[in-house]
């Protein structure tokens, strides 16, 4: 998935994402997966010539910033393959 951002930056992700950006270039990125509610966002501050990662959730494997103004986010595939193997709660 590829998405255009402010200041000519582009974000590339190996998972479907929702990206929200304010007028100052602050960016919050969420995955589209909603297994257990909204996941913690990846937070990035953008400017014309800088990318500052301010918060990185545990399910992000890597963030690559390229000179071509591309930000590549690699999400951990293990997070998306979670399956409950036994009941967590049972009524008696």
N, C-alpha and C positions, 0 to 999 in steps of 0.2 A: 504494500500500500504506500502511496506517495501523496503528500499533501503540501501545498504552498503556504508559506507563512510570511509574516511581516519582515521588512528589510531585505527581501529577496532570498530568504532562507527556505529550504525544503526539508521536510521530514520524511524519512523512509522507515517503515516498520515491517517486521516479519509477521505481525498480527494485526487484525483490524483494530483501529483506534478511534477515539474521539479526542480532538485537540481543541482547547479553548484558549483564546489569546485576548488580552486586554489592549488598550491603546498604547501602553508603555512597552509592549513587547513581552510581558510576562506570560508564560505558557504553562498550561496544565494538560497533561496527556493521560488519558485513561484507556484501558483496553475495552473492547466490546463484550468481554466475558463477564457474565453476571451470575456466577454460580453461588457465591456467598455474599451478595451485595456488591456495591462498587468497590473496586480495589483501590489501594493507595495510589495517588497520581505521581507521575514523574513531573517534577517542576523545573522549568528552565527559564532563565531571564535572557532575552535576546536584545542585541543592539546591532547597529550597522556592521560592526567588525568583531563582535564577541558573543560567545555562547557560554553562559554560566549555569551549570547544573546545581540547583539549590537543594533538591531532595530527590533521592533515588530509591524507589521501593525494592524490596527483596526479590521480586520476580523479574527485574531487569537484569539481564546477563551482561550487557555491554551497551555503551553509548559511544559512537564514533562520530567525531566532528571532522569534516573534510574541508580542504581549502576551497572547494567548489561551492561552498555554502550549503552543504548537505549535512543533515544530522541523521545518522542511522541508529535506530533503537532495536536491539536484539533482546526479545523477551525469552525467558526460560521456557522451554517446551514442557518441562515437568509440571509446571503450574497448570497447564491446560489439559493434562491427562490424569487429573485426580479422580479417583473413584472410591466411594466408600465400600469397604469390604465387610464391615459389620455394623450393626445398628449402634448409634451413639446414645439413643434414648428409647426406652421402651416403657409403655404403661403397664402397670401390674393390675 
